[in-house]
Amino acid sequence: MPNTLLQKFKYNVSEIQLPEKFTFPFYYEPHELSVIAANELQNYLETQTDFEHNFGLVDNQEGFVIGKMFGVLVVQNQQGELGYLWAFSGKLAESNQHSFFVPTVYDMLDNKGFFKKEEISINQLNLEIEILENSIDYIASIDYLQKVMQQSEKEITEQKIKIKLSKKTRAEIRKNPSITTDLEMLNKASQEEGILLKKMTQHWQYKIDEATQKLFQFTSKIETLKETRKQKSAALQQRLFEKYTFLNQYKELKSLSEIFDGNPPAGAGECAAPKLLHYAFQHNLKPIAMAEFWWGQSPKSEVRKHKQYYPACTGKCQPILAHMLQGIEMDDNPFILNPAEGKELDVVYEDNYFAIVNKPAEFLSVPGKKVVDSVYWRMKQKYPNATGPLVVHRLDMSTSGLLLIAKTAEIHKKLQSQFIKRQVKKRYVALLEGVLNQESGSIELPLRVDLDNRPNQLLCYEFGKIAKTKWEVIYRINNQTLVYFYPITGRTHQLRVHAAHPDGLNAPIVGDDLYGTKANRLHLHAESITFQHPVSKEMMTISVEADFW
């Protein structure tokens, strides 16, 4: 294997059967070869001395804690020999270039490259703008204009009040003939006050114009510099987008500008998967299987577990990989398969007004983009004369449990009103990885969608919506904890994130393929719901036990 970055397996893998198809990068179970390659990379990371980077795994290490996504790509060379490539996302230890890792498609950190040179020019503009904005004369001119405007407003307002009082005095004199005050003299005084107001207004407008012009000498320079910076930044960004060009197996190149129609998201092209595939196609290596895993502490916003495998992101990588993997046969895309096929939907309660169903795990509540089969679709077949939206509330596809189905639009409105007013009480049961130390508690972590990786949710105190959950332990067994969840709000993936996030319980739900480790199913079940009957007004509680085991 002449390519120095193409590494041989340290163990004999000749007896391992090659996968028939390449890994579907957005949902996968790592192939055995990928796991071996990842283990060898992890062994290297645990023992290497080639670079220093604080992954948050060593106490009191200097530098910011930055966990990192790493990727491995199992490949075959033209002689049919197996090997693997390594990559990391973004930069590592403030560099894009490290021994044993494939390089980035374009190295922005190269001091000899156009990006660094142009960055110096833009930074110089930033410095000039900062110097001007912090200069004593600029700040003094702002202060002077404000003082002139304030003094102008004060004096003109006082003169207007004086004129108004004089007008009131004259009106009173006219109403009372016994007052001997000379009206002609008062009228003349009024005219003089009006003339004075006009002159004052002209005087202060001159002073304001003078102060504004003095300030403009600075602001015009600052705005010119900012406009130059904007144009330079836009040109640099566009040039950078053109430099990030990606190969596929047919040696066809596409730039980020072409792939994203001129508007790529920040960091596009810097993930491990595009780097690995680009290098493989550059060197005539055939992709066999791939996997990506997280190394280090979880970031504050996302849920990332040390050594856990994760799919490629949808926002940044999906459009790039759609080009790069053209013509390569991949494992089935589970997102276009019907997860509800062959599953029954049990009705556990029904009357003339509504029904309650027990939704199985991996069963859509409402139709998706690619799959129609869902609770809604099944209920539409069962109740063809029903009106309204039918499904009153939703459960995640992977969550099993109770759903309310309204048979009329009026009943739907009444039931949904109870949800909006938080009058409905729901209880979930979940099996968590790990042992919780406390017996009960509450979690309040704001959530929003991860725009780069839908449908995953992020913890976000700036833009997230409040999400609150109460919980209590049922029992602990085999390093796992069975708990009750009582959601106060109903955000997407709320219970899953609150369980898995380090600021929550730091114990993912067993089988959580987004925030934990995939298993036979997500061990989360909506087992009980309490609400008021929309017609009889009777309080009702319906329960169905989970079938985790």
N, C-alpha and C positions, 0 to 999 in steps of 0.2 A: 504494500500500500504506500506508494510514493508521496501521496498528499499528507503533509505533517499534521494537519488538523483532523484527518480521518483516523480515528483510533480503533484498534483491534479490541475485541472482547478479551478480558483477562481470563475468562473461563471458557471451556469448550461448550459452544452453543449449537454444535452441528446436529444434535438430536432434536433440537427444538424446531417444530414445524413453523414455517413462515406463514404470516397471515395471508389469506386469499385476497384481501382488499386493504387499501391504505386506511389509516385511522380517520374517522369522521371527526374533525378537530373541535367541534362545538358540543360534543357529548360522547364520551367514550369510557371504556374500561381499558386501562393500559395493557397492551400486549406484553407477554412474558419477556420478550426481547427488550422492549422499552423499559420495563421495570429493572432489568439487569443493568442497562445503560444508565438509568437514573441512579441506581444504587452506587455504581462506580463513580458517577459525578458527585454524589453526596459524600462518599468516602474521601474524595479529593478535597471537597470544601471543608471537611472536618479536620484535615491534616495539613492543608497547603500553607505555604509561607510566601507565595508569589505576590500577594497583595494584602492590604489591610482595609477592611470594610466592616463597619459596625452593623451586624445583622440583629443585634439585640439579644444574642445568645450567650454573651460573656458579660458577667457583672463588671461594672465600672470601666468599661471600654470607652476610649475617647471617641468623640464624633457623634453626629446625629444617628439615631437608630433608623435604618432603612432596610426593611426586608425586601426580598427580590424574587421575581419569578425566573426560574431557569427552565430550559427546554432541552430535550434530547431527540435526535432524529436518527433512527436506524436506517442504514442505506446499504446498497450493493454497488460495488464498482463494476467496471466493464468486464472484469475477469470473473464476476460472480461472487467475489469475496464480500463477506459481511463486515460491517463496522458501524461506527456511530459518530455523530457530531454533537457538540455542546454549544449552547448559546445562553445569554442572559438578556433580560429585558432592560431597555434604557441604557444607562451607563453604570459601571461598576468601579468603585474606588476612584471616582472622578475621571475615568478613562473609558474609551470605547474599545481599546485594544488590549487583549490579554492572551497570554499563551494558552493553547488548548481550546480556545473559544473562537467560533467563527466571527468575523468582523461585522460591523454594521454596514449597511448598504452604502451610506455616505457618512464619513466621520466629521461631524460638526466641530469636534474638539481639536482637529488637526490645525496647528498654528500656521501651517503653510497654505491652508485651504482658503477659498474665497470667503467662507462664512466668518471665520475668525477675523480676517482682515476687515471685512465690512462691519463686523460687530464692534471693532475698535472705533471705526468712524462714527457709528451710531452712539456709542458710549461717550465719545467726545462731544456730540451734540447734547446728550443728556447732561454732561458736566457744564456746558455753556448755559443751558437752560437753568440748571440748578444755581449757578453763580448769579445769573441775572435775577432770578426769583428771590434770592436771599440777599441781594445787594442793599446797602443802606439807603441809597438814593431811590431805588424802586419802592421799597417799603415806605420811605418818607413821602413819596409822591402819592401813594395810595392813602396814607394817613391824612395828607394835606387836602386831597380831594374830598374825603369824607368829612373833614372839619369844615371846609368851605360850604359843602352841601347842608350840613347841620346848622351852621350859622345863618345861611341863606333862608332856610326853612323857618328858623326861629324868628328872625327879624321881619320877614314878610308876613308870617302868621300874626305877630304882634301888631303890625300895621293894619292888617285886615280886621282884627278885633277892635282896634281904635276907631276905624271907620264905621264899623257896625254899631259901636256904642254912640258915636256922634249922630248917626242916622236915627237911632232910637230916641235920643235927646230931642232932636228937631221934631220928630213925630209927636212927642209929648207936649212940646210948646205949642204946636199947631192946634192940638186938642183943647188947650187951656189959654184963652185970650187974656186972662188976668196977668199972665207972665209977661214982663216988659222986655225980655231979652230981644236984641236986634237979630231978626231972622236972616236979614241980608248978610250980616257979618258971619253968622253960622254957616250959611250956604257957601260963602267965599272960603271959609276955613275948610269945609268939606271938599271943595274943589282942589284946594291946595294939598289936602291929605291924599286925594286920589292921584294927583300928579306925583306926589312923593312916592306913593306905592309903585307907580309905573317906573319912576327913576330907580327906585330900590330894586325892582325886578330886573331892569336892564343891567344895573350894576352887578348884581349877584350872578346873573347869567354870564356876564363877561368874565367874572372871577372863576365860575365853574368851567367855562370853556377853556380858560387859561390853564387851570389845574388839570383838566382832562387832556389837553394837548401835551402837557408835561408828562403825564402818565403814559400817553400814547407812544411817546418816544421809546419807552421800555416795552410796553405790551406788543407793539408792532414787531419789535425784534424777536420777542419771545414766541409770538404766533408764527412768524416766518421760520424760526428754528424748529418749532413743533411740526409745521407742515412739511419741512424738509425731512425731518425724522420719520414722519408718517410715510412719506413717499419712499424713502430708503428702506424702511422696515418692510413695506409691502412688496417692493421689488426683490428684496433679499429673501422674503418668505416664498415668493413665487419661484425664484431661482432654485431655492432649496427643494421645493416640491418637484421641480423638474429633475433635480439630481437624484432624488429617491425613485429609482426605477427598478422594477422587479421582473425577474425572469419566470417563465413557466417551462415545462418540459419541451416545448416546441421552440425554445430560445426567443420567444416573443417578449419584448420589453413593454412595460406600461409604467408611467410615472404616477405619483400620488395625485397630481393635477388631473390626469385622465381618469384615474380610478374613482376619485371623489368629485369629479366635475368642478375642479378648481377650488374646492373648499374642504380640505382634509381636516379632521379633528386633531387637536394638539397631541403630539407623541405618536401619530400614525406611522407605521413602518419600523418602530423601535422595539416591537415585541419580539420574543424569541422565535416564534413560528415562522414569520416571514424571513427573518435572518437565516434560519436553518435551511429553508427550502431554496432561497436564492443562491446560497453557497453551493448547495447540492446540484442545482441545475447548471451553475457556472462550471462545475468540475465533472459534469457528466455522471453524477451519482444518482442512482434510482432510489427514491423514497420508499421505504418498506413500512415503517410505523413510527409514531411520534408520541411524546407525552410532555406535559409541562407540570412543574411542581413549585410550591412556595417554599422559600428558605428564609427563616428568621421570624421575628416578631410580626404579629398582625398589624397592619396600619390602623390608625384611629377610626377611619370611616368604614372600611370594608371588613369583611370576615375572611381572614386568611389563616390557615393552620400550618404550622411548620411541617414540612415534608408531604403535605397533602397535594394530590394531583388536582389540577383544574383545567377546564376547557379554555380554548382560545376565546378572547373577548369578541363580542359581536359588533360593537361600534367601530373599533379601529381595524380589527383583523379580518372580519368577514368579507368586506368588499375586496381587500387585497388578496385573500386566499381564494376567492372565487375566480380570480384571474390566474393565480399561480397553480391551482390544482386542476385546471382545465384538462379534460381527457384522462384524468387519473381516476380509476374506479375506487370508490370509497365504501366504507361500511354504510349501512342504511342510516338515513337521516330520521331519527326518532320523532322529530317535530312534524313530519308529514304523515306519520303512521297514526292509526286510530287506537289510542290506548284503551278505549272502552270496548273494543271488539270482544265478543264472547262473554261479557260481564252483564249481570242482571242488576236491575235497579229496584230494590225492595221498597214498597210503600208500607210504612209502619203505622200510619194513622191517616184516616180520610173521613171527611163529612161532605156536606153539600157545598161548602165554601172554600175549603183548602185541603191540601194533603201534605204529609211529611214523608220524605224519602230518606233512605240511608244510602248515601253515595259511596261507592267503593273508592279505594285509592286508585290513582291514575285514571281519572274519569273527569272530563271537563264539566264545569257547571253550566257554561254557555258555549255556543260554537266558537271555535278559534279561527285563525286566518286560513288554515289548511284543512282543519277537521271540523265537520258539522256535528257528528255524533256527540251528544252531551245530555245533561239532565234536561235542559230546555227542550231539545229535539225529541227526546224520548217522551216527555210529558205532553208535548204537542201532538204526538201520535196517540197517546193514551186518552187525552182530553181534547179532541178536535174542535169542540164547540167553546172551549175556554177563551176568554178575552183577556187582554192585557199582557204584560211581560212574563207572567207565570212565575219565574224564579224571583223570590223576594230578596234573597241575599245570596252570597257566593262563598264557596270554599276553594282553596287552591286545588289544582288538578291532583296533586299528590296527596292531599289530605282527605281522609274518609270522614263520614259522619252525616249528621242530620241537616236537611235543607227544607225550608218551607216553600210550598208551591201554592200560589193563589189561583183560584179558578175563574175569577172575574177581575176586571181592572179596579173596581171599587174595593174589593177585599185586598187586592195587592196594595193599594194606596193606604188602607188602614193598617195593615201589617207592617209595611215599610215605615210608616210614621212612628211605630214603636221602636224600630231600630234607630231612626234619626234622633229620637228623644232619649235613646239609651235606656229604654224600659225593658228591653229583652235581655235576659240573663243567659249566657252560654257558658258551658263548662267543657273544656277539652282535656283529654288525657294524652300524655306524651311520655315516651321512654327516652331518657337522655344518656349520652355518653359521659361517664364520670360520676363521681359521688358528690352531691351537694352537702355542704356543711351545715347550712341553716335549714330550718323546718318550713319556713314560709317567708314571703316578702312581696315586694312590688318592684316593677321595672318601668322606667319612664325614659325612653330614648327616642328622639325624633327621627323619622325616616323619610327618605325620598328615593326615587328610582335612580339607579346608576345609568346615566345617559350613554356611557360607553359599553355597557354590558347588561342590557335589558334581558330578563325582567328582574335581575338582582336589585336589592335595595341597599342603600348606604345609610350610615348614621350621619346626620347633618344637622347641626344646631343652627345654621344660618337659614337654610331653605326648607328643612325637613318639617313634616307635619307631626304634631305631638302623637305619640303612641304609648299607651299605658297598659300594662298587664299585671295582674296579681297571680301568685302561684303558691302552691303548698305541696310538700312531699307526701306521697302515699307510702312508698317503701323503697329501700335500697337493696340491690342484689347484683352480684357478679360485676362490680365496678360500674354499675348503671343505676340510674334513679328514675323511678316512675313518679310523675308529678301530675297535679291538676293545674291547668291554666284557666284563668278567668279574664278574658280580654275586655278591657273597658272601652277601648277604641277598636276599630276594625281595619287597620292598614294592611296593605299587601305584604305578605310574608312576615307580618308582625311577630308572631310566636316563634317562627323559625330564626329570625334575626335576634330577638330578645334572648332566646336560648343560647345561640352560638357566639354572640359578640362578647369580647372580653369585658366590656362594661355592663353586660347583662349577666347571664348565668355562666358564661364561658363553658357551656356544655351542649354541643350540637345535638339536635334530635337524631336518634338513630335512623340511618337511611336517608339523611338529608343530602341529596346530590348537589345542592347549590352551596350550602354553608357548612357541610360536614363531610361524611363519607357515605357513598352509595351502599345500599343493602337491598334486601328483597323488596322493601317498600319503605316509605316514610312512616315512622311510628308516631303519627299524630292523628287523633280522632276526635271529632266534635261529638261527644257522647250524650250531652244533655242540653235541652233548650227550654226555657221558661218564658211564657208570654201570655197576654190576655186574648182570649177568643174574640175575634173582631165583631161577632154578633151577640153571643150570649154574655160577653164580658167576664166570663169565668176564667180564673187563672189556671193555666195548663202547664204541666211539666212532662216532657217526653224524653225518654232515655233509651239508648242502645249501646251495649258494651262494645268495646273495641275487639277486633279479632287479630291482634298482633301475633299470637302464637298458634 
